Amino acid sequence: MHNIIRYRNRPYLPFEARKQQSETSDSADTPSGPLHHVKNYHTDYRLKSRELHLYNATRNDAALSVIASIDAVKSWDERLQALGMAITILNNRGEEGKAKTYATAICKNFPKHQSIKIDADPALNLRGLAFILQCQDKETLYDATIYALGLRLGSDAKQQILDSHYINGFGASWSARLALTGH
């Protein structure tokens, strides 16, 4: 029997229980979990929780907090924008590999709005959410490191600083993670 957590006065089952429940039920239209309202869009609560876990793991590790420039990206939106910017940079300048293939797919799914400046584009937040989504199902030891590299790459890009070592490190680490998780 699974423990039921209450979220916004609704039962919230752990992922394993929801998966078992969805396998036994006929309704394919049920949402995957409760939604958490964040500014102008809704996101699955589990994504917010996973991102917060990665942020705390990065912030609490002395080396990763320096790599991530954690003080430059304190809010949820700033972190998602930084990750979205890292995905965009990997798509545009990264070396070929699994990570670049994923970055290209994410960028195609959430195209940049041509009339909006890049740092104000909501597509960046959605690209950041897509990155967190692919980190959600299987946890690896690389996750906090990749997250830290993505934050650094994105926050540096806002200041017009691009370092090929961070770009290639982010791509290579993400490719290794994808290989470990069977993607």
C-alpha positions in Angstrom: 0.0 0.0 0.0 1.3 3.4 -0.9 1.3 6.5 1.4 -1.0 9.2 0.1 0.2 12.7 0.4 -2.3 15.5 0.4 -1.5 18.4 -1.9 -4.0 21.3 -2.2 -6.7 19.2 -0.5 -6.3 16.5 -3.2 -4.7 13.1 -2.7 -1.2 13.0 -4.3 0.1 9.5 -4.9 3.8 8.7 -5.3 4.9 8.2 -8.9 5.0 4.4 -8.6 1.4 4.3 -7.3 0.2 6.6 -10.1 1.9 4.5 -12.6 0.3 1.3 -11.3 -3.0 3.1 -11.1 -2.8 4.3 -14.7 -1.8 0.8 -15.9 -5.0 -0.6 -14.4 -7.4 2.2 -15.3 -8.9 2.8 -18.7 -8.9 6.6 -18.6 -6.0 7.9 -20.6 -7.0 11.5 -20.0 -6.2 11.7 -16.3 -3.3 14.2 -15.6 0.0 12.8 -14.4 -0.2 14.6 -11.1 -1.2 17.8 -9.4 -0.3 21.1 -11.1 1.7 23.9 -9.5 0.9 27.4 -10.8 4.0 29.4 -11.6 3.4 32.9 -12.9 1.7 32.5 -16.4 2.0 28.7 -16.9 1.2 25.5 -15.0 3.8 22.9 -14.4 3.7 19.6 -12.9 4.5 19.7 -9.2 7.1 17.0 -9.6 9.1 19.1 -12.0 9.2 22.0 -9.5 10.3 19.5 -6.8 13.0 17.9 -9.0 14.4 21.3 -10.0 14.4 22.5 -6.4 16.2 19.2 -5.4 18.9 19.9 -8.1 19.2 23.5 -7.0 19.7 22.5 -3.3 22.2 19.8 -4.2 24.2 22.3 -6.3 23.9 25.1 -3.7 25.0 22.8 -0.8 28.1 21.4 -2.7 31.0 23.9 -2.4 32.5 23.0 -5.8 29.2 22.9 -7.7 28.0 26.2 -6.3 31.1 27.9 -7.6 30.8 26.2 -11.0 27.1 27.2 -11.2 27.6 30.8 -10.0 24.7 30.0 -7.8 24.3 33.6 -6.5 23.5 34.8 -10.0 20.5 32.6 -10.4 18.4 32.6 -7.2 14.8 32.7 -8.5 12.9 29.8 -10.2 12.5 31.9 -13.4 16.2 32.9 -13.5 17.2 29.2 -13.2 14.8 28.1 -15.9 16.0 30.9 -18.2 19.6 30.0 -17.6 19.0 26.3 -18.4 17.0 27.3 -21.5 19.8 29.5 -22.6 22.3 26.6 -22.1 20.1 24.4 -24.3 20.0 27.1 -26.9 23.8 27.5 -26.9 24.3 23.8 -27.1 22.0 23.6 -30.0 23.8 26.5 -31.8 27.4 25.9 -30.9 27.8 22.4 -29.3 29.6 19.4 -30.7 27.6 16.7 -32.3 26.3 14.0 -29.9 23.2 12.8 -28.1 22.9 16.0 -26.0 23.0 18.2 -29.1 20.3 16.0 -30.7 18.1 16.5 -27.6 18.9 20.2 -27.5 17.9 20.6 -31.1 14.6 18.7 -30.5 13.8 20.9 -27.4 14.6 24.1 -29.4 12.3 22.9 -32.2 9.5 22.2 -29.8 9.8 25.7 -28.1 10.9 28.1 -30.9 12.2 31.6 -30.1 9.7 34.4 -30.6 11.4 36.7 -33.2 9.8 39.9 -31.8 11.1 39.4 -28.2 14.6 39.9 -26.9 16.2 36.6 -26.1 16.5 37.2 -22.4 12.8 38.0 -22.1 11.6 35.1 -24.3 9.2 32.7 -22.5 10.6 29.9 -24.7 13.7 29.9 -22.6 11.7 28.9 -19.5 10.0 26.1 -21.4 13.3 24.8 -22.7 14.6 24.8 -19.1 11.5 22.9 -18.0 12.0 20.4 -20.9 15.6 19.8 -19.6 14.3 19.2 -16.0 11.7 16.9 -17.4 14.2 14.6 -19.0 16.1 14.5 -15.7 13.0 13.5 -13.8 12.5 9.8 -14.4 15.9 8.3 -13.6 18.3 9.9 -11.2 22.1 9.7 -11.8 25.2 11.0 -10.1 25.7 13.4 -13.0 22.5 15.3 -12.5 23.7 18.0 -10.2 26.9 18.5 -12.2 25.0 18.9 -15.5 22.5 21.2 -13.8 25.4 23.3 -12.4 27.1 23.5 -15.8 23.8 24.5 -17.5 23.2 27.3 -14.9 26.8 28.6 -15.4 26.6 28.5 -19.2 23.2 30.2 -19.2 24.0 32.9 -16.7 27.3 33.6 -18.5 25.5 33.9 -21.8 23.3 36.7 -20.4 26.5 38.6 -19.8 27.7 37.9 -23.3 30.4 35.5 -22.1 30.7 32.1 -23.9 33.3 29.6 -22.9 33.8 26.6 -25.2 34.9 24.5 -22.2 31.6 25.0 -20.5 29.7 24.4 -23.7 31.6 21.1 -24.4 31.5 20.1 -20.8 27.8 20.6 -20.6 27.2 18.6 -23.8 29.6 15.8 -22.9 28.1 15.4 -19.4 24.6 15.5 -20.6 25.4 12.9 -23.4 27.0 10.6 -20.7 23.8 11.0 -18.6 21.6 10.1 -21.6 23.7 7.0 -22.3 23.5 5.9 -18.7 19.7 6.2 -18.7 19.2 4.5 -22.0 18.1 7.4 -24.1 
